[in-house]
Amino acid sequence: MRLVRSRFSREQEEEVNNGAIALNNQLTERYRACPDEQFILVGYSEGAWVIHLYLKNLGTRVLDRIAGVALLGDPQYARTGVIPKLYPNHAITPYFPPAVEGRAASWCVSYNLPTVNRTVFDPICHFSGFSITNCLKAAQGALDEIWCPHLRYVETGGTRRAADFLVGVS
């Protein structure tokens, strides 16, 4: 499994590729050890991208063993993520393989900030250069995290929605 060389940093390419390879190796061992076991995959941010790459390269027989997929803050988010927006040639399509479509979902947090009458979006899955700047500042402690939805999936209920979805499909 290799991601095509691109304008991404070599380190980032290696992280995503190595993550997909490690996930493949771990689940291959589990498939062999527990032939009737089903799997649930959950990824946040770069972990969501790893899961996309992993799913893209699977055969239908293995995809049938995936009971559910939940992704949060996904850079590959269909049409609005940072990858489809900045590097459309590297967007993974289809977004989810048809074999897992009904058992897979993705969340991209956004919310209204009434004090400033503005909606803020997770810039990783709803790309916006302005929001990226806010997230970098929030990650460094220079701005309140409320300005960066990418850092607030737990507080906004995103992780709870993902868990409820996975319970419902598995």
HUPE-V754191 format. One record per residue. N is the residue number from 1. RES is the residue in one small letter. PHI is phi in radians with two decimals (* if undefined). OMEGA is omega in whole degrees, 0 to 359 (NA if undefined). D_FIRST is the distance of its C-alpha to the first C-alpha in Angstrom with 1 decimal. Layout:
n: <N | N>
res: <RES | RES>
phi: <PHI | PHI>
omega: <OMEGA | OMEGA>
d_first: <D_FIRST | D_FIRST>
This chain:
n: <1 | 2 | 3 | 4 | 5 | 6 | 7 | 8 | 9 | 10 | 11 | 12 | 13 | 14 | 15 | 16 | 17 | 18 | 19 | 20 | 21 | 22 | 23 | 24 | 25 | 26 | 27 | 28 | 29 | 30 | 31 | 32 | 33 | 34 | 35 | 36 | 37 | 38 | 39 | 40 | 41 | 42 | 43 | 44 | 45 | 46 | 47 | 48 | 49 | 50 | 51 | 52 | 53 | 54 | 55 | 56 | 57 | 58 | 59 | 60 | 61 | 62 | 63 | 64 | 65 | 66 | 67 | 68 | 69 | 70 | 71 | 72 | 73 | 74 | 75 | 76 | 77 | 78 | 79 | 80 | 81 | 82 | 83 | 84 | 85 | 86 | 87 | 88 | 89 | 90 | 91 | 92 | 93 | 94 | 95 | 96 | 97 | 98 | 99 | 100 | 101 | 102 | 103 | 104 | 105 | 106 | 107 | 108 | 109 | 110 | 111 | 112 | 113 | 114 | 115 | 116 | 117 | 118 | 119 | 120 | 121 | 122 | 123 | 124 | 125 | 126 | 127 | 128 | 129 | 130 | 131 | 132 | 133 | 134 | 135 | 136 | 137 | 138 | 139 | 140 | 141 | 142 | 143 | 144 | 145 | 146 | 147 | 148 | 149 | 150 | 151 | 152 | 153 | 154 | 155 | 156 | 157 | 158 | 159 | 160 | 161 | 162 | 163 | 164 | 165 | 166 | 167 | 168 | 169 | 170>
res: <m | r | l | v | r | s | r | f | s | r | e | q | e | e | e | v | n | n | g | a | i | a | l | n | n | q | l | t | e | r | y | r | a | c | p | d | e | q | f | i | l | v | g | y | s | e | g | a | w | v | i | h | l | y | l | k | n | l | g | t | r | v | l | d | r | i | a | g | v | a | l | l | g | d | p | q | y | a | r | t | g | v | i | p | k | l | y | p | n | h | a | i | t | p | y | f | p | p | a | v | e | g | r | a | a | s | w | c | v | s | y | n | l | p | t | v | n | r | t | v | f | d | p | i | c | h | f | s | g | f | s | i | t | n | c | l | k | a | a | q | g | a | l | d | e | i | w | c | p | h | l | r | y | v | e | t | g | g | t | r | r | a | a | d | f | l | v | g | v | s>
phi: <* | -2.39 | -1.43 | -1.07 | -1.03 | -2.57 | -1.41 | -1.19 | -1.16 | -1.01 | -1.09 | -1.16 | -1.00 | -1.13 | -1.06 | -1.16 | -1.08 | -1.12 | -1.11 | -1.15 | -1.15 | -1.10 | -1.09 | -1.04 | -1.10 | -1.12 | -1.26 | -1.07 | -1.06 | -1.14 | -1.00 | -1.20 | -1.31 | -2.32 | -1.08 | -1.75 | -1.30 | -1.83 | -2.23 | -2.08 | -1.98 | -2.31 | -2.45 | -2.16 | 1.04 | -1.09 | -1.11 | -1.15 | -1.11 | -1.02 | -1.11 | -1.01 | -1.10 | -1.04 | -1.11 | -1.03 | -1.76 | -1.59 | -1.46 | -1.02 | -1.02 | -1.30 | -1.03 | -1.13 | -1.50 | -1.48 | -1.39 | -2.96 | -2.36 | -2.30 | -2.15 | -2.27 | 1.01 | -1.42 | -1.16 | -1.59 | -0.75 | -0.88 | 1.18 | -1.98 | -1.19 | -1.07 | -1.23 | -1.04 | -1.33 | -1.62 | -2.33 | -1.00 | -1.21 | -1.94 | -1.21 | -1.47 | -2.28 | -1.15 | -0.98 | -2.16 | -1.05 | -0.91 | -1.14 | -2.03 | -0.81 | -1.31 | -1.94 | -2.30 | -2.64 | -2.42 | -2.15 | -2.23 | -1.25 | -2.56 | -2.80 | -1.52 | -1.85 | -1.04 | -1.12 | -2.06 | 0.88 | -2.58 | -1.68 | -1.97 | -2.08 | -1.17 | -1.25 | -1.36 | -1.87 | -2.38 | -1.00 | -2.72 | -1.01 | -1.09 | -1.19 | -1.06 | -1.04 | -1.08 | -1.18 | -1.10 | -1.15 | -1.12 | -1.12 | -1.57 | 1.45 | -1.54 | -2.59 | -1.02 | -1.06 | -1.03 | -1.40 | -2.25 | -0.99 | -1.04 | -1.65 | -2.25 | -1.16 | -1.22 | -1.10 | -1.62 | 1.52 | -1.06 | -1.19 | -1.17 | -1.06 | -1.11 | -1.09 | -1.08 | -1.06 | -1.12 | -1.08 | -1.22 | -1.68 | -1.82>
omega: <177 | 174 | 180 | 179 | 186 | 177 | 177 | 178 | 179 | 180 | 180 | 176 | 181 | 179 | 181 | 179 | 180 | 177 | 179 | 178 | 179 | 178 | 178 | 180 | 181 | 182 | 176 | 176 | 180 | 178 | 181 | 183 | 185 | 188 | 181 | 184 | 174 | 184 | 174 | 180 | 179 | 180 | 177 | 175 | 180 | 176 | 176 | 178 | 177 | 181 | 176 | 181 | 178 | 182 | 182 | 187 | 182 | 172 | 183 | 181 | 179 | 179 | 178 | 179 | 179 | 182 | 180 | 178 | 176 | 181 | 181 | 177 | 189 | 178 | 178 | 185 | 186 | 175 | 186 | 181 | 182 | 180 | 178 | 181 | 185 | 184 | 187 | 178 | 182 | 177 | 180 | 178 | 355 | 183 | 170 | 176 | 181 | 182 | 179 | 187 | 182 | 181 | 183 | 178 | 181 | 180 | 176 | 187 | 169 | 178 | 180 | 173 | 186 | 182 | 179 | 179 | 184 | 174 | 176 | 183 | 171 | 186 | 180 | 180 | 173 | 192 | 175 | 180 | 180 | 181 | 177 | 179 | 179 | 180 | 177 | 178 | 180 | 179 | 179 | 180 | 182 | 180 | 179 | 181 | 179 | 179 | 182 | 179 | 180 | 181 | 191 | 180 | 178 | 183 | 183 | 179 | 180 | 180 | 178 | 178 | 179 | 179 | 178 | 178 | 182 | 176 | 182 | 182 | 184 | NA>
d_first: <0.0 | 3.8 | 6.9 | 9.7 | 12.3 | 15.1 | 18.3 | 16.7 | 17.6 | 15.4 | 15.9 | 14.8 | 11.5 | 11.0 | 12.3 | 10.2 | 6.8 | 8.7 | 10.1 | 7.4 | 6.5 | 10.3 | 11.0 | 9.2 | 11.2 | 14.3 | 14.5 | 13.9 | 16.8 | 18.8 | 18.4 | 19.8 | 22.5 | 23.6 | 23.1 | 25.1 | 23.6 | 22.3 | 20.0 | 20.5 | 17.9 | 19.5 | 18.2 | 20.3 | 19.6 | 16.3 | 15.7 | 16.0 | 13.4 | 10.9 | 12.1 | 11.8 | 8.1 | 8.0 | 10.7 | 9.6 | 7.2 | 10.0 | 12.9 | 16.4 | 17.6 | 15.4 | 16.0 | 19.6 | 19.5 | 18.7 | 22.3 | 21.8 | 19.7 | 21.5 | 20.3 | 22.7 | 22.9 | 19.6 | 18.9 | 17.2 | 20.5 | 21.5 | 23.6 | 24.9 | 22.1 | 21.8 | 18.5 | 20.2 | 23.4 | 22.5 | 19.3 | 19.6 | 17.3 | 14.4 | 15.7 | 13.5 | 15.8 | 17.1 | 17.5 | 17.1 | 16.2 | 19.7 | 19.3 | 19.5 | 21.6 | 24.8 | 23.3 | 21.5 | 23.1 | 22.9 | 25.7 | 26.6 | 29.8 | 32.8 | 36.5 | 39.9 | 41.7 | 45.3 | 46.8 | 45.4 | 45.1 | 41.5 | 38.2 | 35.2 | 31.6 | 28.4 | 27.3 | 23.6 | 23.6 | 26.8 | 26.6 | 29.9 | 30.6 | 33.8 | 32.1 | 29.4 | 32.5 | 34.0 | 31.0 | 30.8 | 34.5 | 34.3 | 31.6 | 34.0 | 37.0 | 38.7 | 38.6 | 38.9 | 35.6 | 37.1 | 36.1 | 32.4 | 31.2 | 27.7 | 29.4 | 31.5 | 29.5 | 31.5 | 34.9 | 34.4 | 33.5 | 29.9 | 28.7 | 31.5 | 30.7 | 27.1 | 28.5 | 31.2 | 28.7 | 26.6 | 29.9 | 30.9 | 27.9 | 27.2>
